[in-house]
């Protein structure tokens, strides 16, 4: 054996490399390594190794930083339980239902009219809507399940009721606003 070979073996022995090589050649280790290397996942990875290496070769510093951020976000979402929820919700059945819903005519018409709706909501005075809510709620709660029939004389009799007079005043104001808007 040459002096160089002896020196190399000595260094390998001092660093524990030879002991590791001896352990690697044990039958149990070889069996476990072969199972690992011949697993379905490893074989699929080997089928796509060229594509994987090509993609990895395109990674620059910005892409690596972006991947780091995405991994950080995934860790956070996982800790919060969001990924578990998504995994349980995103079944083929639910995705199919969502797709049918998203492609329905009603939703597409809504999207088409979104700009008009947005403009209308922008003109809406939410304070007035908020003030009117008790009125609307009270009117809806006051509607009986079965209203009594009222004829002309019954109507004239009901007009003496102060609540009906006030209600008619509100209805007249609403009709006036509709007429004014419709006439413009």
Residue pairs with C-beta under 8 A, 6 or more apart in sequence:
9 18
12 18
13 19
23 29
24 30
24 33
36 42
45 52
59 67
74 83
77 83
78 84
101 107
110 117
135 170
150 158
158 164
159 165
159 168
